[in-house]
């Protein structure tokens, strides 16, 4: 299971997943009923033939992590980026409007 950092910033939540050696095509990120699921699956097969021997190596790995999102997020604006072995998912918060002061005229 990869290490995960969750940051709560003023404007968003940031989820960082340490997943070195993977490609962005290996990841799947879904949101269903306020459950954010990050999963990945790696299947790799290498075959080396030299002189009088051959070697086959198989690499399989997968993981899945789920997070319950709070009600104050914009599910339709979630963004993800994979760079230098770190998957970063940014979940923006709903920006609350500050209350406006109004003056009510008496009639």
ABEGO torsion letter per residue (X at the ends): XBBBBBBBBAABBBBBBBBBGBBAAABBBBBBGGBBBBBBBBBBBBBBBBEABBBBBBBBBBBBBBBBBBAABBAAABBBBBBGGBBBBBBBBBBBBBBBBBBBBBX
